[in-house]
Amino acid sequence: MEGVGSDYPAIARRTNRSVLELTHYLGGLFDQRRRHPRADLISDLIAVEAGGDRLSQAELFGICSFCWRPATKPPPA
């Protein structure tokens, strides 16, 4: 990666750790919402059924990760 230089291994480790933490957090949240749905987006996504199919765990992760990024990004200056 251009501009990263010798920090690349450290950045890669932090990124991997962050992804694992987010995966663990969301997995627990999905399990919790399956047992005890609430009036929120994750419960609604879990309940979605189209043509007899429900969203897979991977699809839930993808959707939530997509939604999560803009919410954690600072607004432009």
Protein Blocks (a to p, Z undefined) as FASTA:
>chain_A
ZZklmmlmmmmmmmmmmmmmmmmmmmmmmmmmmmmccddfklmmmmpcgehiacdfklmm
mmmmmmmmmmmpccdZZ
